[in-house]
Amino acid sequence: MNTEISIEFFPPQTPEGIEKLRSTRAELAKLKPEFFSVTYGAGGSTRERTFNVVKEIAAEGFDAAPHLSCIGSTRESIREILNEYKSAGIKRTVALRGDLPSGMAETGEFRYANELVEFIRAETGDHFSIEVAAYPEWHPQARSPKDDMDAFVRKVKAGANSAITQYFYNADAYFHFVEEAKAQGVDLPIVPGIMPIVGFTKLARFSDACGAEIPRWMRKKFESFGDDSDSIRAFGLDVVTELCERLLKGGAPGLHFYCMNQSTLTTEIMKRLG
């Protein structure tokens, strides 16, 4: 089956990291992703590095989608970045609210992602295909599921082309979210975000922080493996492959991999999916 996929990178901090990402990208390019996206640090802290990776991806002939976050940004700085990307031939972006760098109280001129989407449309018309974020298990800061769905609908109406979800391991949460969005009149593709599992301790910490649930049966099984990294990896591959199969069978429009700048697990999952 021919599954549309996209893959996310973060901008490396060291020359070694940059080299490693180049070889990772060469491996993942064999999967013929629709685009590679590149994250953007809190408050724009990785602006230069994000831009460099994006330019490199574009120069290699791939579609690159830089993340843009509005927290801590001014209209002028976003306008500048959009112009940089336009002149580099970039046609796609991921518009997010983003996080405030720790110790910084000022949110900047945009408060929410829908304001950023509106601004991109007003400045650049239809030049960019805009991806926005969706939270099948609800955003950790949302007051209620309804508030979170309302915020999602606002982003869509502001001019998004498609959405990518936060990662999750519970397919029902995704299907429920898609149904609810449809009931609100949302008809754009909502692509599930997939997090391959390298190790468990870090994943558990990260998931607690960003509001992604690791189902109890999975958690218990991972914990039972202790430090046996081979068993953790093997079980993780089985679980995530099964999740992808279920999502695609259920009508998901594609898969977006959070590959953490590594190629082996994403490649293996795609091989298993055939």
N, C-alpha and C positions, 0 to 999 in steps of 0.2 A: 504494500500500500504506500502511496506517495504522500507522506505527511509534511506539511509546511512547518518548518521550525525556525526559531531565531535563538540567538545565544548571547548572553550578557557577560561582559568583562568589567573589571575595575582597573583604573589606570595605575600601573606599577610605580613604586617609589624609587627603585634602584635600577642601575644599568643591567644587573643580572635579571631582575624582574621583567624588564623590557624585552630582553633576549628570550627569556622563558615564554613570555606571552606570544612572541613571534612564532616560536615553534608550536605552541599550543594552537595558535590560529591556523597554521598550515595544516595541522591534523584535522581540526574541526571544519575547515573549508571543504574537506572531502565529503562532508555531509550535505553540502550545497544549501546552507541556511539562507533564508530570505533576507535576513540582515543580522549584523552584529550590533548590539547596543553597548554603550560605555557609560558607566556611572559617573556621578558628579558629587564631590564631597560636600559635607555640611557647609552651608553658607558660601559655596563656590570655592572651597579650599583647594580643589584639584583642577581648577579651570584650565591652566596651561597644559597639565598632563593629560586631561581628558581630550583637549583639542588635538594634541600631538598624536594620541592613539587613533582618534577619529580620522585624522588626515592620512595616517598610514594605511588604515583599513580601506579608505576610499582610493588611495593610490594603488592598492593591490587589486582594485576592480570590484570590491564588494560594497554592498549597501551598508552604510554606517548610520546608526541612530544615537546621537549623543543625548544623554539625559540633561534636562534643564530643571533646576529647582528654583522656586521663586522666593523661598524664605531667605531673608538677608540680602535680597537683590533689589537694585533700583531699576526703573524702566530703562534708564540710559544704559546700564550694564547689560541688561537682557537684549536691548536693541543692538548693541555692539556685537554680542556673541552671535545673534541671529545673522547679522551681516557677514561676520567671519565665516559662519557655516555656509551661508548662501554662496559666497564667492568661492568656497572650496567645493561647491557642487553637491553639498549634502541636501538630501530631499526628505529626511525623516527625523523626527525628534520624539523623545519621551518626556512629557511635561508633568512634573511632580511638584507637590508642595515642598517636600524636602524637610530637613531637620535644621534647627538652629545649632551652630557650634556651641559647645558647652561654655557657659559663662557669658554668653551673648544674649542680651534681653531684647534687642531690637529686631522686629520681624522684617523690616524693609517695606517697600511700597506695595507688595502683594501679600495677601494673607492666605489665599486659597488657590489651589491648582486651577479652578475654573477661571479665575482672573488672569492667570498666566496663559491659558489656552485662548481666551478672548483677545489678549494682547498680541499673541503670535499671529492670530488670524487677522487682526486689524493692521498689523505691521507688514505682513508678508502674503496676505491673501491665501491662495491655495498652494503656495510653493511647497509647504511642508505637509507630509502625512504625520498626523499627531497621535501618538499613543498616550493613554493615561493609565493610572493604576486602579485596580479593583481589589477589594478585600472580602473574599468569600466567607471568612470567619469574623468579619467586621474589623474596622480600624481600631487599634487599642485605645485611641483617644476619643472615639465617637461616644456620644452620650447614650445612643440607643441604635439598634439596627436600622430603624426608620431614618434617623438623622444621617447615618452613613450612606444609606441608599439614596437619600435626597441629594447628598453631596456628590455622589457618583453621577446621578442624572444631570446635575448642573454642569459637570465637566463635559459630559457627552453633548449636551445642548449647546455648550460654548463653542463646539466645533471639532471634537475629537473624531478620529477615523476608526480607531480600534482601542481595545483595552488589554492590559496584561495583568494577571492577578499576582498577588502575594503568593508565595509557595504555600502548599498545604498537603496533608497526607490523607485527607478525608474527602473522597470524591463526592459524597452527598452534599457537602458544604458548597462545592462548586456548582453542582446541578441546581441546588436550591437558589443560589445567588443568581444564576442565569435566568431561571424561571421568574424570580421576583423582578429582575431588571426588565425582562420582556413585558411583564404586566405593567411596568411603568412606561412602556413605549420605546424602550431601548432596543435598537435592532442592529447595532454594530457588533463585529466579532469580539468575543471575550475569550482571550487566549489564556489557558492555565499556565501559571509559572511553576516550573518543576525544579526542585532542589535535590540533585543526586546526593547520596549520603556517604561521606568520606569517613567520618568518625562520629561517635555519639555524644560525648561530653560537651563539645563545642556547639554541636547542633542543638542540644537541649537548652543550653544557656541562651543561644541566639533566638531560639523559637519562643522562649518565655518572654524575652525582651520585645519581640516584634508581634506577639499575639498570634503565632501560628501553633496550632495544637498538634502534639505528637500523641496519637491515640494510645491509651493505656496498654493495650495488648502489645503494641510495638515497643513502647518504652520498657515494659517488663522484659521483653525478649532481648532487647539491646543490653539492658543492665545485666542480664544473666550471662552475657558473653564476657563480661569483665574487660580485660585488656587484650582479648583475642581479636586483633584487628582484621584478620582474614575472615573470621565468621561474621563480624560486623559488616564488612564490605559485601560479602556474599548475600547476607540477609537484606541489606540495604538495596542492593541491585534488584533482588527479587521483588521487594516491596514496591520500589519506584517503577519498575517495568510493568508490574500488574496495574499500578495506578494509571500509568500512561495508556495502557490497553483499554482500561475501563473508560477513561475520559474520551478517547478517540471513538470507541464504539458508541458512546453516549452522545456523540455529535460535536465534541470540542473541535474548533476550527483549526487547531494546530497546537504546537507546544513551544514554550519559551524556557530555555534552560539557564538556570543560574549556575554556571559551570565553575565559579570560583577560580578562574584562570587555569583550569586543568582540563585535559581532553579525554582521559581514559574512560571515566564513568559515563559521560554523555555519549561517547562513541559506542561503548558496550551496550548501553540501553537502546540506542538506535539500531544496532546490529540485531539485538533480540527482537525488536519490533519489526524487523525485516524491512 
